[in-house]
Structure formats: C-alpha cells, structure tokens
C-alpha cells in the first residue's frame, strides 16, 4: 500500500514539476513586462518634469539613468 502510494506520488510530483516550471517562466515574463511598463512610465514622468523645470533636473536625471 505505502509503496504504491509513494510511486504514485513520484509520478504526480514529476507532472507537477513540469507545470510549476512553466508557471515560473510565465511569472518571470509577466514580471519583466510589468518592469518594462513601469520603467517607461517612470521615464515619461521624469521627462515631463524635466521639460517643466527645464535645465535644473535634466543633468541630475541623466546622471542617474546612466549610472543605474
């Protein structure tokens, strides 16, 4: 009884591992997309602020972007 259950669990675990790996990749892709979107929004806000304040913060943010 216990041996059968262990074998079945191993089979089930292997199937689940494949599914979980796919889920991990999907999560990574989704996170990447969210990061790209947030970075572009952040950049647009920074650009807008820079255009408003003109030269004061342009150099500061340029320095920040190239160092990060």
Secondary structure, DSSP 8 states (H G I E B T S, - for coil): -HHHHHHHHHHHHHHHHHHHHHHHHHHHHHHHHHHHHHHHHHHHHHHHHHHHHTHHHHHHHHHHHHH-
